[in-house]
Amino acid sequence: MPNQTNSDRNGSGEKGRSRRGFAAMDERKQREIASLGGRAAHRSGNAHEFTPEEARAAGRKGGEAVSRNREHMAEIGARGGEASGQRSARTPRETGSGPAAADARGPDARH
């Protein structure tokens, strides 16, 4: 039998580690177990609930981390530009606004 690595055996692509226990469960089962743990933590009063200030700080920290990845930010910007270009490429008649749409409604139409 040829020498197989753990990643060959478990198909996970991770070198030297096999998926066992919680990691080997399907995602639905993992979520179910995690949900039970979360409910228990809330019932016992041990669950942490973010204040608005903590949530803002966490969001800011995450945004800063993401924005350091220049390639990712460029990709996001390009997608936004494409979407914006698609919106502006539509005629005013399609959007229901602008002079062409007003002409279509007639001279007595309210704006």
N, C-alpha and C positions, 0 to 999 in steps of 0.2 A: 504494500500500500504506500503511495507517495506521501511524503511529509507535507501535511497541511497546517497552515497557521490557523489560529482561532478565527480570524476574519474570513478565511475560506469556509470554515465549518458553519459559522452562524450567519454569514451573508450580510453582516452589519457594516462591513467596510472598516470597522475599528480594528486596529492592530493590537494583538495581545489581550483582548478582553472579550469575554463571551457575555451575551445578554442572559441574565438570570433574574429571578425574583420579579420585582416591580417593573424593571426595565424590559423584561420579556413579555409582559402582559400587553394585550392589545390596548390601544389608546382609549377606547370606551371604558374598559375596566379600570384603567388608571384614573380616569376622570371621576368615575363613580366612587372609588376609594378616597381620592383627594377631597371630593365633595363631602363625604362623611366626616373626614377629619376637620374640615372647615366648619361644618355645622357644630361639631363637638366643641371646637375652640370658642365659638361664639356663645354657646350655652354655658360654658364654664367661665366666661369672661376673660379668656386669654387671647382672644383674637385682636389684632391691631387694626384699628380703623383710622385712616388718614384724616387729618384735619385739612381744611382747604389750603392752609399754608404749606403743610407737608406735601400735599399733592402737587402744588405749584412747583415746589423745590425739586421734587422727583421728576416732574415733566421737563423742567429746565435742564436738569442734569442729563436726562436721556437725550434731549434735543441737542445738547452740546456734544455728546458722544457721537451721535449720528452725523452731525454736521462736520465732524473732523474727517469723515470719509468723503473726500472731494469727488471721487468717481461716482459714488452713490448719489450725492447731491446733484451732480451734473445730469445724471440719468433722470432724477425726479424733475428737474427743471425742464429738460427736453420734453418729457411727457406732458408737463403742464403747458408748455408752449404749443405742443401739437393740439391739445384739447382746446386751447384758447383760439388757435387758428381755425379749427373746425367750427367753432361758434361764430367767429367773425366772417367766415366764408358763406354762411347762410344769408339769404337776402332778407331785407326788412319785412317783406311780405310773409316770409316763413315764420318770422319771430313775432309778427303782429304789432310791430312798432316802426317808427320812422315815417318819413314823408310818403313812401310808397304805400304803406299800410293805411295812412290817413286818406290818401287818394282813393283807395279801394273802398273805404267806408263811406265816402261821399262828403260833400261840402257841409252838410248839416249835422254830421256826426260829432258828438262831444269827445273831447280828448281826455 
